Amino acid sequence: MAPEEVAPDPAVADDPAFALLLRSLGEPGSVDLVPTPALLCDVDLLVANIAAMQHTADGSGIRLRPHAKSHKSAWVAGLQLDHGAAGICCAKLAEAEVLVAALDRDRPVSVLLTSPPVGPGPMARLSALAGRCDLAVAVDHVDGVVELAAATTGGVPVTVLCDVDVGLGRTGVTGPEAALAVAAATESAPFLTFGGVQGYAGHAQHVSGRDARRRDVVAATERLAEVVTALEAAGHGVGSRTGGGTGTALLDIEAGLLDELQAGSYVFMDREYADALGSDPEASFAQSLTLVTTVVSANQHGYVTVDAGLKAMATDAGPAGVPGRPGASFAFFGDEQGLVTTTAAFRPARGDRLRLVPPHCDPTVDRYDRLWLTRGDTVVGVTPVTARGRSY
């Protein structure tokens, strides 16, 4: 992938902070010109991750619909579609709106909104979005179907999936009776089509130990299967059974119920997944995303201060990792700074640049305007985080 093939971020062109870097784009050593803290994405590792997950899905006869909430990037989504993805998942409506607008494809992109929408305002936006893509929406209550039906009077069809709680307890119907009501309400609406079910076992993704994760996946699969059985017995077609994630992808395939995977974090990976997955097969994806930070003070004994603090990364999963530096660790040291411990073999100086592994990639990416695309020590391109901040 040549730099000229990378969708540019127009916001950097007129920003003096990036002038020197942009003049050196494609030159060895240009990675040291990126203003820090910043997110670096190794292009070759990213593409390898995308290809590997697609190969796994294709080899299992299952569709891959990657979740865009991890990367929020139209450029990355385009790569996934080019590799054979059936479409994309979006967590929020605004995320879908901006990604659909930015994806320039020969035919409408297939989009699944995985978070149940509520209220006439969002439903009207959904109806408008349906005119620009092939849209499916997860719904977990009859009222959601009624609201969506009221907004789709213009004749643009929307597919409804019944969101099923398979153990996470966040959203989803809690049993077959409610699912049957959602399906019946959908099929009675003129411009809605009942498309199947969604069952996302988010609670299983970061469980340590493959046997423990398998138990959670089996339990989630049983809950989803109960709903599928009831729907089919009542004459409702269940054309799609979508769910799963990076931490359980192979176990979801093994369980045999899902026909579509929603994995997202595999494109980047993070410290939280590394800790949970260890050497399990699901951990085979490369760490393509790193956070580069600069040592701003090295006056103390036993640690240095870097310019990546609480504002530089998500904190829900704990501290960042310090790859390739045995015995070194990161700790938050304020809003703007972090602390990196030193060892006898690792004593960075003021001005040195360090690479960190983000603790949780999804919300960390949402803190940045752009991804700097790299090969080794060379920046080969820059692309916007298209849906940054689109949480509504």
C-alpha positions, 0 to 999 in steps of 0.5 A, a space after each residue: 500500500 503506497 502512501 498515495 493510496 492512503 486517504 489523507 487527513 485534510 486537517 493536517 495540511 494547514 496546521 504548522 505542527 505537521 509542516 515538517 512531518 508532511 515534507 518528510 512523509 515517506 522518508 526513513 526516520 519521519 516517525 520521529 517527527 510526529 507530534 506526541 502523544 499520537 497514535 501510530 498504526 503499522 500498515 502491514 500489521 493492520 492489513 495482516 490482521 484484517 486478512 487473517 480474520 477474514 480468512 478465518 470467517 471465510 474458512 468457517 463459512 460465516 460472514 464477517 461484519 467488523 465492528 467500526 467502533 474499534 477504529 472509527 475510520 472510513 479508511 480502515 472500514 474500506 480495507 475490511 470491505 475490500 478484503 471481503 467483509 459483508 458490511 460494517 457494524 456501528 455502535 451509534 447512529 452518528 458513527 454510521 452516518 459519518 462513515 457511510 458518507 465517507 465510504 465511496 463504494 460502487 454499491 450501498 454499504 451494508 450497515 448494522 446499528 448494534 445499539 437499539 435506538 430510542 425516540 422519534 429524533 433518532 428514528 427519523 435520522 435512521 430513516 434518512 440513513 436507510 436511503 444511503 445504505 443497506 441498513 439493519 437495526 437492532 431493536 429490543 422492545 416493541 416500542 422501538 419497532 413502533 417508533 421505527 415504523 412511524 419514521 419509515 413512512 417514506 417507503 425506504 426499507 429497514 431490516 430489524 434484528 431482535 437484540 437478545 440479552 445473552 448474559 451481558 445484561 446491557 440491552 436485549 430482550 430477556 427471553 423468547 416471549 419478548 422476541 416474538 413480540 418484536 418479530 410480530 410487530 416488525 412483520 406487521 409494519 409496511 416498510 420493516 423486514 424482520 431479519 433475525 437476531 443479535 446476541 453479543 456476549 460482551 461479558 465474555 470477551 476479556 475473560 482470562 482462560 480459554 476454558 472459562 471463555 468457552 463456558 461463557 460462550 456456550 451459555 450465551 449460545 444456549 440463550 440465543 438458541 432458545 430465542 431462535 427456536 421459538 421464533 422459527 417455531 412461530 414461523 418467523 424467518 431468522 435469516 441472520 444470527 449475528 454477534 461475537 467479538 475478538 476475544 471469542 471469535 473462534 469459540 463462537 465459530 465452534 459453538 456453531 449458532 452464529 452465522 455472522 461475526 462482529 469482531 472489531 478490536 482484532 484490527 489493532 489489539 491492546 493491552 487488555 486483550 493481551 492480558 486476557 488472551 495470553 497465548 490462546 489462539 484468539 491472541 494471534 493478531 498483531 499489535 498494530 496500534 501503538 501510542 508514541 510518547 516523548 520523555 519530557 523529564 528524566 530528573 528522578 531516580 527510577 522513572 521518567 515522565 512522558 507526555 501521555 497521561 490521562 487525556 492520552 488514552 482510555 483508563 477503564 482497562 488500567 495502564 498502558 503496556 511498555 512493550 519490549 522493556 522487561 521490568 518497565 511499567 507505566 502509571 498515570 501521572 496526571 492529566 497530561 503526563 505519565 510515569 514510566 519506570 526505568 531499569 538497569 537496562 532501560 534508562 531513557 533520556 529527556 527527548 527520547 520517544 517511547 512506544 506504549 500499548 494502549 490499555 483499551 483500543 476502542 475508546 483510546 482511538 476516539 480521543 484522537 483526530 488521526 492515525 499516523 500510518 507507518 512502516 518501521 520508522 517511516 510515516 507513509 500516510 495519515 488518515 482521519 479518525 472519521 467518526 471521532 466523538 460521534 457518540 450520539 
